[in-house]
Amino acid sequence: MTYCCGVLVRDGMVMIADTRTNAGLDNVSTFRKLHVFAKPGERIMAIASAGNLAISQSVLSTLTEGLEDPNTGEIETLMNAPTMFQAAQRIGRAIRNVHATEGAALRSEDVSFDVSFLFGGQIKGSRMRLFMVYTAGNFIECTTDTPYCRLASTNMASPCSTAPCITTSNSTRR
């Protein structure tokens, strides 16, 4: 019951996400699925989530609190990633970390580990980039040939809302 879309445009990026978490007749719940991480003048990043809400919240919390680099012991977050590519790798590591912690418990309850993300933004001095990160933590990057990514639930019964929307420009580019 999720729809997210990210599009690279000439002057930046547009990312949208719905807020519906349950499409039952009598129980419609909402939750923000588009999150922005920004330090004005240095970086702006947006991440939109689809899949199991508990898993996506765990991944986002892991990214906010940070992952320990096994080689250096330093805490790595999205906000201290030197490149967008390395930030996308950190999202993949966070997904795998949550899977290692929660996967067995989910399987024991017949709950699939289902989460994916659109991740885009810009770090000062580099170009705007947009990635789609899969459940396994691997990802692809949008290119000029295909400047968009979308996540869509296969069981959507009606068109989704596009409530939260973020538009970024190349304001961090020099």
C-alpha positions in Angstrom: 0.0 0.0 0.0 2.9 2.3 -0.8 3.8 4.4 -3.7 7.1 6.4 -3.8 8.7 8.1 -6.8 11.9 10.0 -7.3 12.9 11.9 -10.4 16.1 13.6 -11.3 15.4 16.8 -13.2 17.7 19.3 -14.8 17.7 21.6 -11.7 17.6 19.0 -9.0 15.3 16.2 -7.8 11.7 15.6 -6.9 10.7 12.9 -4.5 7.1 12.0 -3.4 5.7 9.3 -1.1 2.2 8.4 0.1 1.4 8.1 3.8 -1.1 5.2 3.8 0.0 2.1 5.9 -3.2 0.1 5.8 -5.9 0.1 3.1 -8.6 -1.8 5.0 -12.2 -0.6 4.7 -12.5 0.5 8.3 -8.8 1.0 9.3 -6.9 3.5 7.3 -3.6 4.5 9.1 -1.0 7.0 8.0 2.7 7.4 8.6 5.3 9.6 7.0 7.4 7.6 4.6 9.6 10.4 3.3 12.3 11.6 5.5 14.8 14.5 4.9 18.3 14.7 6.3 19.9 18.1 5.8 22.7 20.4 6.8 22.1 23.6 4.8 24.9 24.5 2.5 26.6 21.1 3.0 24.1 18.3 2.1 20.5 17.4 1.6 19.3 13.8 1.4 15.8 12.3 1.2 14.8 8.7 1.8 11.4 7.2 1.0 10.5 3.8 2.4 8.2 1.0 1.3 7.4 -2.4 2.8 7.1 -3.4 6.5 6.8 -0.3 8.6 8.6 -1.7 11.6 11.5 -2.8 9.5 11.8 0.6 7.7 11.6 2.4 11.1 14.4 0.2 12.4 16.6 0.9 9.4 16.0 4.6 9.6 16.8 4.6 13.4 19.9 2.6 12.7 20.9 5.2 10.1 20.2 8.1 12.5 22.1 6.5 15.4 24.8 5.2 13.1 26.6 2.0 12.3 30.1 1.2 13.7 32.7 0.8 11.1 34.3 -2.5 11.9 37.8 -1.4 10.7 38.0 2.1 12.4 35.4 1.9 15.2 33.9 5.2 13.9 30.2 5.8 13.9 28.9 6.2 10.3 25.6 8.0 9.6 24.1 9.5 6.5 25.2 12.9 7.7 28.9 12.1 7.8 29.0 10.0 4.6 31.7 11.6 2.3 29.7 10.7 -0.9 26.2 9.8 -1.9 27.4 6.4 -3.1 28.9 5.7 0.4 25.6 6.9 2.0 23.7 4.4 -0.2 26.1 1.7 0.9 25.3 2.6 4.5 21.6 2.2 3.9 22.4 -1.3 2.5 24.5 -2.1 5.6 21.7 -0.9 7.9 19.1 -3.1 6.1 21.4 -6.1 6.5 22.1 -5.2 10.1 18.3 -5.1 10.9 17.8 -8.4 9.0 20.5 -10.1 11.1 18.8 -8.9 14.2 15.1 -9.4 13.3 15.1 -11.9 10.4 14.7 -15.1 12.4 12.0 -13.7 14.6 10.0 -12.5 11.6 10.4 -15.9 9.9 9.1 -17.6 13.0 5.9 -15.6 12.6 5.7 -16.1 8.9 6.4 -12.4 8.3 8.6 -11.7 5.3 11.5 -9.3 5.6 10.2 -6.7 3.1 11.7 -3.2 2.9 13.0 -1.0 0.1 14.0 2.6 -0.2 14.4 5.4 -2.6 17.4 7.5 -1.6 18.5 10.7 -3.2 20.2 14.0 -2.6 23.4 15.9 -3.0 26.6 16.6 -1.0 28.3 19.9 -1.6 30.7 19.7 -4.6 29.0 16.7 -6.2 26.1 16.1 -8.5 22.5 15.2 -7.5 22.1 11.4 -7.3 19.2 9.0 -6.9 19.3 5.4 -5.9 16.8 2.5 -5.3 17.9 0.3 -2.4 16.5 -3.3 -2.4 15.6 -5.6 0.5 19.0 -7.3 0.3 20.8 -3.9 0.7 22.0 -3.8 -2.9 21.1 -0.8 -5.0 20.9 0.7 -8.5 21.4 4.3 -9.4 19.3 6.4 -11.7 21.0 7.7 -14.8 20.2 10.1 -17.6 18.8 7.2 -19.6 16.3 6.4 -16.7 16.2 9.5 -14.5 13.5 8.1 -12.1 12.9 5.3 -9.7 9.6 4.2 -8.2 8.4 1.8 -5.5 4.9 0.6 -5.7 3.0 -2.0 -3.7 1.5 -4.7 -6.0 -1.8 -4.8 -4.0 -2.8 -1.2 -4.2 -6.6 -1.1 -4.8 -6.8 2.6 -5.7 -4.6 5.5 -6.8 -2.4 6.7 -3.9 -2.0 10.1 -2.4 1.2 11.9 -3.0 1.0 13.9 0.2 4.6 14.5 1.4 6.7 16.1 -1.3 10.2 17.4 -1.3 11.8 19.4 -4.1 15.5 20.1 -4.0 17.6 22.3 -6.2 21.3 22.4 -6.8 21.7 24.9 -3.9 24.6 23.0 -2.4 26.5 22.8 -5.7 29.4 25.2 -6.2 
